[in-house]
């Protein structure tokens, strides 16, 4: 409340939700074709910086990690926390998709809050929640590798931000196969 007793309007926020398993698997299996080395991984602080360019300096960044096996990658948790993310360590039983369920619940909770959502994943598992957010007037964008993204999001008109080219999250050029607009085509990229 301010000095007049009026409740101050909440600042507009951008919520960044990262499906760590999905992005890491897509990077390693589909793009690099090997487990990413440290120099081939995204610079996560750049994701937060990019989120701020979308219209709000107030960014809440959550990184979801499956800790069911008991092998929580503590050095990685410390690194993403140092980058400005809050680690969300989840565990479950059996073949439960704990990260997906955690993100789905978070997206559902965000329908009751003011703010936009930047969701880092390629999965279509979040379609019902993304539709619900859009229907309730939230801005929603996806983050990842567009050529690997489920087409359902483009069909909804959700903007897709490229983790490599838009966010510039990598210190190395990734060996991707993608459609290149002719205006951006540089033959030198293919000659080495």
N, C-alpha and C positions, 0 to 999 in steps of 0.2 A: 504494500500500500504506500501511496505517496503522502505528503504532508496534509493533503485535504481529505484523507480518508478514502480516496478512490483507489481501487485496485489497478495497478499499472498493467498495461497490456503485456502479455508475454512476448518476448523477443521471438522473431521467426527463426526457426532452426532448420538445419539440414542434418538428417540422420543418415550415417553411412553404415551399412550392414555388409560385412564381408563373409562370404561362404568360403572359408579358407581351404577346405578339402576340395571343393569344386574348382576353384581357380588354380590351386597347386597341381591337381590331377590334369586339368586341361593343358596347363603350361608344360608339364613333364611328359605326359603320354602323347598328346596330340600335336604339340608344337616342337618341343626339343627332342622328343623320343628318348629321353633319359631323365633321371632324377635331376632337377635343377640344382646347379652348384650355387654357392652363395652369390657370386657375381651375376648370375642369371635370374635372380629373384627380383620381384618388384621392390622399389624403394617406397615403402608404405607411407612415409611422411608426405610424399608427393600426392598421394591420393587425398589426404586431408587438405593440402594446399589447393588441389583442383576443386574439391568440394566447396571451398570458400569462394571460388570464382563463379559458382553457380547461383550466387545471390544472397548468401548469409555468412557472416563471420562466425556465427554461433554454430559449431559443428560438433555433434555427438557421434563419435566413431566407435563402432563395436566390431570386434573380430571374433567370430565363432569358431571354436576348436573342439573336436571330438576327443575327450579324455577318458573314454570308456576303458581302453586297454590298460590304463594305469601308467602309460608311457608318455606323460605330458612333456612336450618339448620346452622345458623351462627356459633355456637360453633364447628360444624364439619368442616365448611369451614376454620375456624382459625386453627384447628388441622391439616388438610391436607396441608395447606400453611406452617405451622411450620415444617411439614415433608419434605418439599421441592417441593411440587406440586403447580402448578398454577391452581386455581379454575376457571372453565369455566361454569358460571351460565347462562343457557339458558331458554327462555320462548317462548311459542307459543300459539296457539288457538286450541280449540276442542281436538280431539284425536291425534293431531300431535305428532309424536315421536321425540321430539326436541333433545334429547341426541343422538339418532341414526343419525339424519340428521346432527347434528353438527360434529359428528365423521366422517361421510361419507365425508363431505366437507373438513375436515382437512386432511383425508387420500388422497383425490384428490389433495389438495394443496401440499402435501408432494411429489407427483410424480415429482415436479419441483425442489426439493431440494435434496441435498446429505444427506444420513443418513439412518439408519435402523429404523424399527418400531417394538415396543413391544406393542401389543394391548390387553388390559385386558377386555375380553368379551367372552361370549359363543355363541352369536348371529351369525346366518348366514347372517344377513342383510348387513354385510360388505364385502361379497364375491366379488362383482364386483371391489371394490376399492382395496382389497388385491391382486386380480389377476392383476390389473393395476400396482400396485407397483412392484409385482414380474416380470411382463413383462418389466418394465423399469429398472430392475437390482437392486432393493432395497432388502435388507434383511428384512424379516418379520417373526415375531414369535408371537404366541398367549400366553396369560397368563390367568389362571383360574383353574378350576377343570376338568382335562381331561375327566373324565367319563361323564361330563355334556356338553362338548364342541360339537358343531355341527361337524359332521364327514366330512363336505366339506373341512375343513382346512387340516385335515390329508390326504385326497385324493390329495390335491395340494402339499403335501410334506412339509407343513409349520410346523416348530417345535412348540411343545406345552409345555410350562413350567407350572408345577404344583405350584400353589400359596402356598400350604402348604408344600409339600415335597422338591421342588427345591428352592423356594424363602425363605422358613422357615419364612413366614410372620405372623404366629400365635404363641401365647404364650401357647395355649392349643391344645390338640390333638382333631381333629374333628371326629365325628362319621360317617365316610365315608364308603361306600361300593364300593370297587374298586378291580380290578384284581391286585394281588400282585405277582411279580416275586418270584419264590421259594427261590432264594438266599437272598431275603429281608424278607421272612416270619419269624415272631417271634410269636409262639403260645401264649406267655404271653400277647400279645396285645388283645387276645380274651378271656382270662380267668378271667378278673376282671369285 
